[in-house]
Every structure is written in C-alpha cells, then in structure tokens.
C-alpha cells in the first residue's frame, strides 16, 4: 500500500535511469497505483494496441497484487481458454476472506459506531468528532483506529471503493498520524478517481497538493510531486475544459523542476494542454522545455515542437502530424481529445509558417496540415492580430499577404510632443516673472 499509494522514490529513480528510449509505459507506470493501472490496461486491450495475451498477463498480475481474486479468476480463464484456475487461487481466496473476517471481528465496536450515521453527524455538528472525545465516551482507542486504517486499505485493494473512501475519510478526521494521514489522502484521491466523482477528486487533489508541500526529505517531496503529476492526469483529462489545470500545475516552479528531473515523458500532456487551451505563447515555452529535456527524453511530440521552434522543416510536418495522431489515439488520457489536439497542432504549424513568411501560399500550407483552404484562411486570420499583423487575401485567392497593422502610435507621439512643447514655452515665459517675484520677496525680508 505504501508503494502504490505513497510512492517509492528509489524505484522511480531506477525506472527513469534505465528506461531511456523505451516504450512510454515503462516511464509512466512506476508512478501510478495498481488499481488505476487496471483502467489503462483495459483501455489497451480494447484498443488492441499491444499483444492481447501480454496485456492479460499484466492485468492478472495487477489483480493478484491487489485482492481482486474473483476478477483474477476471470482474467486467468480468458488468458488460458477457460482452463480451470490452479488450487492456489482457492487458497488465496480463503486467505482474503479470513483476513476480512478477522479485521471485521476486531473492529466490530468501531464499525458499529461509525455505521451510526446520525451519531457521527451529531458529533461533527457539535465539533466533538475527535479521538479525545470518542476515546472517553465510546471506548475506542488508538489500536482500533489503526485497525480501521488497515480495513480501509483492505477494502481499497479489494475494489470496494465506496466503503474504503468513507473509512479513509473518517480515519483522517480522527488520527494524528501524519504519515498515515497523507497515505489515506492518496487513497481517497484514488477512490474518487475510480468512482468517477470529479468534484470530490478535485477537492482531494487540492488537499493532497497542500500536504505534499510539507513533506521532507527532498527526495520524498520530489517523488510525491511526481506521483501527483501522474495521478492528476486521470482528473484533468477527464474533460477537455480541465486540461488547462494540468498546465497550471506543471508550470508551477516546484513542479516544473520535478518535470525536468523525473517526468520529462509528460511533455505530451503539456503539449496537449497548450493546444486544447489555445495558449497564445505556449510554443516558446514548449520549445524551451523540449530543448532542456531532449538529451534525456524524446518522442514524436518533442520532435514536432523541434520542427516548429528550431529546424522549420515544414515538409516534415505531414509525417510528424500522423505520428502525433497515432500516439493520441493510443494514449489512455489523450484518446478522447485526439481530434481537438490535432486541430491545435495544425494551428501551431500555420501560426509559425505565417510569422516567418510575408506571403503565405494557401494551397501549400493547407496541403501540409491536411486542412481545407477555408480552414487555413480562418485560422490565419484569427491569430495574426495577436502579433500586430494582418492578412489580406490576394485577388487570385491563392495567397495571404501578411503585413503590420497600421498603428496610430506615431500620431499619438507627435500629439504628445506638441503638447509638451507648448507647456515648455509657457514655463519659459513664466521664469523671468517668477525670478522677479522671488527677488522682491527677498528684498522685503532684508528691509
């Protein structure tokens, strides 16, 4: 549970050191909880991205590492053509049932108390829902509280997320154990993601982020932030309008450093967030990040940004866009947003081309980005004013002529200068008079 819900800095560091240039999943998986990984594996099985038997083996491994024995049986039979499960599965199932029964037996009084919702709500309203009061009046001690943590952990690993999140919340309200409190918060965040309770998940994300900032030592802090960056993808890419929140998180100074240290592979999500949010000045920032990280990590997204910010090899854009599209379609988080990401990527290409050339060949750039001429013209006309430029379509409808927007700045400067000159003349005319007045005043004082 500590490994899955709180992280293991040593393991994460080893993965990042050993897996340069390997499949994307070898980068991202060490930072994600096993229960959440099951969602990604199911996505890959549905998409047919990798060999199905290998995915089923990975799914089975994850289920067995948790306490999802019934689901593991189903996966085993799918993997082995309905072959009967080994006896070890029955043994494991019995061990799981015995463990649950033991926990519930030891927690009988505590669970009965907590299941009394009216009592719990009354204590909360009276601000008496704390361990000191409950210990004195309901015979619940610290040992029972730690057992409650173990039970919540058991429920989480069994896939009973609704029950688990309730007990994790109650444990956090009663416990003063800082380490387990933050672990419980990770567990709550995971439960809300898996239950698809977006508002609750976001509230927990904010609390978790605040708690992480108080962690020491440094490596534990870095690793926890790396985990939060990865887990936040489940939250921020659930809906397109929230993608910008990932951008805000990643570009916070502390998280930006973590991105550079151990999460360079998340560059694709920076890119996606930027184009989904239509960030005006995102490309230079992406270019800087790519330049700093490319010696340790590169993929088709970094290569595309390199074309747009360094090499300007526009003839390579069609192939680069196809590769990006394929990555998006096969990415658990980006797949629902593939169409909008591709439109945004094409807009970036048009933007760069239009700022380099004064005469835009509409047919050429439309062919490069695989868009109708009307869409190319529309995108160009939309962003040029942001850079003090305007585009006029030629008479033959084949070119866009880019020029500076005529500015009234010169006229305003001239008017300001004239006004300043008039004021200066008036001041000069008043100087002799002021000097004479001052002299008369001084003379009167001397007398």
C-alpha positions, 0 to 999 in steps of 0.5 A, a space after each residue: 500500500 505504501 508503494 502504490 499509494 505513497 510512492 517509492 522514490 528509489 524505484 522511480 529513480 531506477 525506472 527513469 535511469 534505465 528506461 531511456 528510449 523505451 516504450 512510454 509505459 515503462 516511464 509512466 507506470 512506476 508512478 501510478 497505483 495498481 488499481 488505476 493501472 487496471 483502467 489503462 490496461 483495459 483501455 489497451 486491450 480494447 484498443 488492441 494496441 499491444 499483444 492481447 495475451 501480454 496485456 492479460 498477463 499484466 492485468 492478472 498480475 495487477 489483480 493478484 497484487 491487489 485482492 481482486 481474486 474473483 476478477 483474477 479468476 476471470 482474467 486467468 480463464 480468458 488468458 488460458 481458454 477457460 482452463 480451470 484456475 490452479 488450487 492456489 487461487 482457492 487458497 488465496 481466496 480463503 486467505 482474503 476472506 479470513 483476513 476480512 473476517 478477522 479485521 471485521 471481528 476486531 473492529 466490530 465496536 468501531 464499525 458499529 459506531 461509525 455505521 451510526 450515521 446520525 451519531 457521527 453527524 451529531 458529533 461533527 455538528 457539535 465539533 466533538 468528532 475527535 479521538 479525545 472525545 470518542 476515546 472517553 465516551 465510546 471506548 475506542 482507542 488508538 489500536 482500533 483506529 489503526 485497525 480501521 486504517 488497515 480495513 480501509 486499505 483492505 477494502 481499497 485493494 479489494 475494489 470496494 471503493 465506496 466503503 474504503 473512501 468513507 473509512 479513509 475519510 473518517 480515519 483522517 478526521 480522527 488520527 494524528 498520524 501524519 504519515 498515515 494521514 497523507 497515505 489515506 489522502 492518496 487513497 481517497 484521491 484514488 477512490 474518487 478517481 475510480 468512482 468517477 466523482 470529479 468534484 470530490 477528486 478535485 477537492 482531494 487533489 487540492 488537499 493532497 497538493 497542500 500536504 505534499 508541500 510539507 513533506 521532507 526529505 527532498 527526495 520524498 517531496 520530489 517523488 510525491 510531486 511526481 506521483 501527483 503529476 501522474 495521478 492528476 492526469 486521470 482528473 484533468 483529462 477527464 474533460 477537455 475544459 480541465 486540461 488547462 489545470 494540468 498546465 497550471 500545475 506543471 508550470 508551477 516552479 516546484 513542479 516544473 523542476 520535478 518535470 525536468 528531473 523525473 517526468 520529462 515523458 509528460 511533455 505530451 500532456 503539456 503539449 496537449 494542454 497548450 493546444 486544447 487551451 489555445 495558449 497564445 505563447 505556449 510554443 516558446 515555452 514548449 520549445 524551451 522545455 523540449 530543448 532542456 529535456 531532449 538529451 534525456 527524453 524524446 518522442 514524436 511530440 518533442 520532435 514536432 515542437 523541434 520542427 516548429 521552434 528550431 529546424 522549420 522543416 515544414 515538409 516534415 510536418 505531414 509525417 510528424 502530424 500522423 505520428 502525433 495522431 497515432 500516439 493520441 489515439 493510443 494514449 489512455 488520457 489523450 484518446 478522447 481529445 485526439 481530434 481537438 489536439 490535432 486541430 491545435 497542432 495544425 494551428 501551431 504549424 500555420 501560426 509559425 509558417 505565417 510569422 516567418 513568411 510575408 506571403 503565405 501560399 494557401 494551397 501549400 500550407 493547407 496541403 501540409 496540415 491536411 486542412 481545407 483552404 477555408 480552414 487555413 484562411 480562418 485560422 490565419 486570420 484569427 491569430 495574426 492580430 495577436 502579433 500586430 499583423 494582418 492578412 489580406 487575401 490576394 485577388 487570385 485567392 491563392 495567397 495571404 499577404 501578411 503585413 503590420 497593422 497600421 498603428 496610430 502610435 506615431 500620431 499619438 507621439 507627435 500629439 504628445 510632443 506638441 503638447 509638451 512643447 507648448 507647456 515648455 514655452 509657457 514655463 519659459 515665459 513664466 521664469 523671468 516673472 517668477 525670478 522677479 517675484 522671488 527677488 522682491 520677496 527677498 528684498 522685503 525680508 532684508 528691509 
